[in-house]
Structures are given as structure tokens and as C-alpha cells.
Amino acid sequence: MYWRLPKGEWRSARAKNKERFRRLVAKGPPPGLLAFDGDTAVGWVALGPREDYPALERSRFLKSVDDESVWSISCFYIKSGYRGRGVMRALVAAAGDHAAKAGGRIIEAYPVDTEKRISAGSAYTGVASSFRRAGFKTVARRAAHRPIVRKALVRRQSSKSQ
């Protein structure tokens, strides 16, 4: 909920954030995607149209690059024991597919760019190398460690329309 709420509201109402998130899920569309290993949820990616994340616009590093309509990947969670096993890569690919099916033309993310191994808490917006491998290109870099990366999406037709 950090990226979705005004800063003061997010900090002052942390106890309410779980309920806010439940309402967001119930209302739809889905605010993200889950990765599973069998019946166990092992990863999460939050995504949606950039306007769903007003906190990005308040960030001096992550504010809009231009007026393009983009879908944003705002954060990840990968369960301990599954990190370094391709879950983030799979979630990035699924996020692109989901955004394209919803009519998105561009997907954007705000990863950390470092060669050093970092804690999961520091990598919650993703790791730049994962996005580069998925074909994302840097479109802005207002801080050395925080690129804004994008990828053009190809809208896939469903089998019903073929």
C-alpha cells in the first residue's frame, strides 16, 4: 500500500492497510500477481496503471519521465528459500503478459541497480539485472542506483478471436 497512499496516511494508518488491501482486491481488478510452487504462494508482484501509484509521482527519483500511459511494477515479495531461483524473472514476464492483455502498451519498473548482493528488504522494487535480462531498457536515471526501466508490450490476441 506504500505506493498507493499519501505518505502521511500510509504511516499513520499501518494497522488499516491490510483491510484497505483486502478491499482493493475485492473491488478488482487484481492489484498484482502471485507465483506458486504447488499450493504454496512463493512470490508476489504489484502492478497496475501508473496512476494507481501516486507515491511514485512524489519521488524525486521515480516521478514520470513523460506523458506516456504506462503500467507500473511497483514491488515484489519473494518467499525466503525461493530467492535466486527465477521467481522474480517469472513474475516480471507474467506482469508484462497481464498488462498487455489489459491493453497496456508499455510496462515500467523502478529497480535497484547494484552488483552487490542486497537484502530482500532493499530489493523490494526488483533488481535491475532481472529487468535487463527481460528486455527492459533504462529510460531515466535520476540517481545512480535507481533507474526507471521500460519495455514495450505486444498485445496478444486470445484464441477466441483467431
Backbone torsions as a table, in degrees:
resi	resn	phi	psi	omega
1	MET	NA	-12.3	-177.1
2	TYR	-51.6	-47.9	-176.5
3	TRP	-76.5	-15.8	-173.8
4	ARG	-93.3	-18.0	-172.4
5	LEU	-116.6	155.7	170.3
6	PRO	-58.9	145.0	-173.6
7	LYS	-52.9	-49.2	-178.7
8	GLY	-62.8	-37.5	179.9
9	GLU	-67.9	-41.2	179.7
10	TRP	-64.1	-46.2	-178.5
11	ARG	-67.9	-41.7	-173.6
12	SER	-80.0	-16.5	-173.8
13	ALA	-124.0	35.4	-177.6
14	ARG	-54.4	-37.4	-179.6
15	ALA	-65.1	-28.4	-179.7
16	LYS	-83.3	-12.8	-173.1
17	ASN	-64.3	-34.9	177.7
18	LYS	-63.4	-43.0	179.0
19	GLU	-67.5	-40.1	176.3
20	ARG	-59.4	-41.7	-179.6
21	PHE	-67.0	-41.4	176.7
22	ARG	-58.1	-42.5	178.8
23	ARG	-65.6	-38.9	178.3
24	LEU	-61.3	-44.2	178.8
25	VAL	-64.8	-45.5	-178.5
26	ALA	-63.0	-37.3	-178.7
27	LYS	-70.3	-37.3	-177.7
28	GLY	73.9	169.1	-7.3
29	PRO	-66.6	170.6	-177.3
30	PRO	-57.4	132.8	-179.9
31	PRO	-83.5	6.7	179.7
32	GLY	175.6	-173.7	-178.3
33	LEU	-129.7	150.3	176.9
34	LEU	-110.1	148.0	171.1
35	ALA	-109.3	137.8	-177.9
36	PHE	-121.6	147.9	165.9
37	ASP	-116.8	97.7	-172.1
38	GLY	67.6	-124.3	178.9
39	ASP	-93.9	2.1	-175.9
40	THR	-98.6	122.5	174.0
41	ALA	-71.8	123.5	-175.8
42	VAL	-118.4	-8.0	180.0
43	GLY	-160.4	159.9	-178.2
44	TRP	-144.2	140.1	169.2
45	VAL	-131.2	130.9	175.1
46	ALA	-92.6	131.9	178.1
47	LEU	-154.0	156.7	177.7
48	GLY	171.7	177.1	175.7
49	PRO	-56.3	141.1	-175.5
50	ARG	-52.0	-34.9	-178.0
51	GLU	-64.7	-13.8	174.9
52	ASP	-73.3	-9.4	-174.4
53	TYR	-123.9	73.8	-176.7
54	PRO	-61.9	-24.6	179.8
55	ALA	-65.8	-25.1	176.2
56	LEU	-61.4	-39.0	-177.9
57	GLU	-69.6	-26.3	178.4
58	ARG	-79.4	-15.5	-177.5
59	SER	-79.3	129.3	178.5
60	ARG	-67.9	-24.1	179.5
61	PHE	-88.9	-29.2	-168.1
62	LEU	-115.1	5.0	-180.0
63	LYS	-60.7	163.0	-175.5
64	SER	-51.8	141.8	176.8
65	VAL	-85.8	-34.8	-176.7
66	ASP	-158.7	-167.4	-177.8
67	ASP	-94.9	8.0	179.4
68	GLU	-60.1	145.1	174.2
69	SER	-83.0	115.2	-177.2
70	VAL	-126.5	155.7	167.6
71	TRP	-96.6	141.0	-177.4
72	SER	-112.2	137.1	167.2
73	ILE	-99.1	110.5	-172.8
74	SER	-98.4	-30.2	179.9
75	CYS	-163.8	163.7	179.4
76	PHE	-131.2	157.4	163.0
77	TYR	-139.1	126.1	175.9
78	ILE	-119.7	125.1	-177.8
79	LYS	-61.0	139.2	175.8
80	SER	-54.2	138.7	-176.9
81	GLY	95.0	-16.5	178.5
82	TYR	-112.5	-4.9	179.6
83	ARG	-70.5	142.7	-179.1
84	GLY	78.2	12.5	-177.6
85	ARG	-116.5	17.2	175.2
86	GLY	89.7	5.4	-179.0
87	VAL	-65.5	-43.7	179.3
88	MET	-61.6	-43.4	179.6
89	ARG	-59.4	-43.4	178.6
90	ALA	-65.3	-39.7	179.0
91	LEU	-67.3	-37.6	177.4
92	VAL	-62.0	-45.1	179.1
93	ALA	-63.7	-44.5	179.8
94	ALA	-64.8	-36.7	178.3
95	ALA	-63.0	-43.0	177.9
96	GLY	-62.4	-43.7	178.1
97	ASP	-62.5	-44.1	-179.2
98	HIS	-62.5	-47.3	-179.5
99	ALA	-63.1	-40.2	179.3
100	ALA	-64.5	-42.8	179.2
101	LYS	-64.5	-27.7	178.9
102	ALA	-86.0	3.2	177.6
103	GLY	98.3	3.1	178.1
104	GLY	-67.6	146.4	178.0
105	ARG	-108.1	-24.7	-177.6
106	ILE	-138.4	138.8	173.4
107	ILE	-118.7	141.4	-172.5
108	GLU	-131.6	149.1	178.1
109	ALA	-144.5	169.2	-169.5
110	TYR	-134.7	56.8	-172.0
111	PRO	-75.1	170.8	171.9
112	VAL	-90.8	134.5	-179.2
113	ASP	-110.7	104.9	179.9
114	THR	-152.1	150.3	175.2
115	GLU	-90.1	-18.4	-178.7
116	LYS	-78.8	152.3	173.0
117	ARG	-73.2	130.8	-178.3
118	ILE	-122.0	162.9	-179.4
119	SER	-69.3	156.0	178.1
120	ALA	-58.4	-37.1	179.5
121	GLY	-64.2	-28.8	178.6
122	SER	-85.7	-15.5	-176.4
123	ALA	-105.5	19.4	-174.0
124	TYR	-65.1	-19.7	176.1
125	THR	-93.7	3.2	179.8
126	GLY	102.2	169.7	-178.7
127	VAL	-115.7	130.1	-173.4
128	ALA	-55.0	-38.0	-177.6
129	SER	-61.6	-34.5	177.4
130	SER	-64.3	-39.6	179.6
131	PHE	-72.1	-39.0	177.5
132	ARG	-60.6	-44.1	178.7
133	ARG	-62.4	-26.4	-180.0
134	ALA	-88.7	5.3	175.4
135	GLY	92.9	8.5	176.7
136	PHE	-75.6	146.9	177.8
137	LYS	-119.0	144.6	177.2
138	THR	-71.8	127.9	178.2
139	VAL	-111.9	-15.8	176.2
140	ALA	-159.7	152.8	177.3
141	ARG	-150.8	93.8	-178.6
142	ARG	-89.7	-10.9	173.0
143	ALA	-142.0	143.8	-173.8
144	ALA	-54.0	-36.3	-174.8
145	HIS	-96.5	2.1	-174.4
146	ARG	-131.3	79.1	175.4
147	PRO	-75.9	157.7	165.7
148	ILE	-104.5	123.3	-176.2
149	VAL	-118.3	148.4	-178.2
150	ARG	-138.4	158.9	173.5
151	LYS	-145.1	134.5	174.4
152	ALA	-73.6	140.3	-178.8
153	LEU	-102.6	147.6	175.6
154	VAL	-107.5	118.9	-179.7
155	ARG	-73.5	123.8	-179.2
156	ARG	-95.8	134.9	176.7
157	GLN	-81.0	143.4	176.1
158	SER	-73.5	159.4	-179.8
159	SER	-64.3	-22.6	179.7
160	LYS	-67.3	-30.3	-175.8
161	SER	-89.8	-1.4	-177.8
162	GLN	-94.9	NA	NA
